[in-house]
Amino acid sequence: MEREEDRRRLLRSTASVAAPTLASRLLGYVRDLLQAYFLGTSHSADAFTIAFTIPNLFRRLTGEGAMTSAFVPTFTEVKAKGDRRELWAFGNVFFYDLALVMGVATVLGILFAPELVKVIAHGFKTTEGKWAQTIAMTRLMFPYLFFISLAALASAVLNSFRRFFVPASTPILFNVAVIASAALLARGAQDPARVFCWGVLAGGVLQLLYQVPFLWKEGMRFTPGLSFRHPEVRRVAGLMVPGVLGAGVYQVNFALSRMIASSLERGSTSALYYSSRIEELTLGLFSIALSVALLPAFSEHAAARDIPEMKKTLGFSLKLTSFVTFPAAAGLVVLSRPIIRVLFERGMFDRESTSLSSACLLFFAMGLPFISGVKMIAPAFFSLKDTRTPVIVGVVVMAVNVALSFALRGPLRVGGIALALSLSQVVNFAALFVLLEKKIGAVGKRALAAPAIKALAAAALMAGVLRVMRPLVDVASAPFLRQAGGLAGAIALGIALYGVFLRLLSPGDAKDLAAAVRHAARPAGRKEA
């Protein structure tokens, strides 16, 4: 019964993240729609995309990536000892240490913006004005790194107390800030891209300030103080150094992909961005939400040295992931063009933009199950304070991604770069799974493979039916409402068909999936803040 309750608690925690994440992703679409309308896949769009990529990449590596992965297991371990004074002494000191480090990083980023842009987007030098515009916007947005890194730490602390709803809600504020800036100021602005930059900055500030009262409620008093010699701070720092690459393999690879795309035709960089946003929407609804809930759960298992329970939790999570991501990937592959057209094709975003972006989305979709799988496995390594293994795998994955990007960009152009990213994540998932089994013992490949194969078969059958019906949906000349209605109908039909096929092929797994949804929707015993 206790183990069953642990599963239900994990699902409720996932739901606590998924609900605000859904709201955030919907607002994120509105934000991207405004960006597509005002910037399209123009030179300004490419410049803004790269300028935002640079501080955002550092944020995902040092904030949500390595820092969170190193901090949560350490903080959870200290919390398990029961000494609140020791716990908050560590939390306060780490907050100010991180603020100092990120402050210095922000200043250096502003000073060395030209060098950073040269690394990320060397291809921009050949276009007049694009190079200078990207550097100026990079400098304008770099302070975002400072605020969002501290916001990520606040989220990590709250997640350690199993307070998932508030941290998951912070991206809503970010999207609202950018949307408000664009809606109010972009139309009359000489350079609309700069308006989006100011919205990004405001969003970073709001994400931090929103969480402060909830940290105070848990017991954090923000007492000023620095101590890089604090034993727990040094432990986190030691885990972070190798974890910077291991925790952010996909983000580093995506930045490399944008770098390579910057040398292709106009709009390639922004096409990667728009298509990745659809992929992230799909990931955010389940995989990212579950991975956020998994790290504290795994950390508690590791602190209690309960490896068998960790393996069962991982197996349960991977099984659920296969049920959700295979049909999502199949649907995106078949409906990639109408999805991009309905969501973005208006204003500066024309048919050429749709063609570039839909090609990327099709190839991104192929890697969706494996990216999701990595998000389930990586927290297990971090909870065991092993950041070295993901680093070693990350270096291999990065080399595979770069090699495939250069090999495929010729025949497939920017779509080849998206395909390279997906294929590299297949390597990432396989390597991490094998190495984790060597570390903690067999997870049960056969027990995982059987339901995964059935889910894949059900998804393939669903995709076959949708492929036959696609000409009815993919009609470029039809009025917008007809296009949107047709797409919504196709998605609803796909979900229904997948449910039917899964029930026919694997009735037990279909029943388990339905039960999991019911448990996730059931209110928790303890109310979330």
Secondary structure as UniProt FT lines:
FT   HELIX           2..39
FT   TURN            40..41
FT   HELIX           43..58
FT   HELIX           59..63
FT   TURN            64..65
FT   HELIX           66..80
FT   TURN            81..82
FT   HELIX           84..111
FT   HELIX           113..120
FT   HELIX           122..126
FT   TURN            128..129
FT   HELIX           130..141
FT   TURN            142..143
FT   HELIX           144..160
FT   TURN            161..162
FT   HELIX           165..181
FT   HELIX           182..186
FT   TURN            187..188
FT   HELIX           192..218
FT   TURN            228..229
FT   HELIX           231..246
FT   TURN            247..248
FT   HELIX           249..261
FT   TURN            262..263
FT   TURN            266..267
FT   HELIX           268..285
FT   HELIX           287..303
FT   TURN            304..305
FT   HELIX           307..344
FT   TURN            347..348
FT   HELIX           351..366
FT   HELIX           368..383
FT   TURN            384..385
FT   HELIX           388..412
FT   HELIX           414..440
FT   HELIX           445..473
FT   TURN            476..477
FT   HELIX           480..505
FT   HELIX           507..521
//
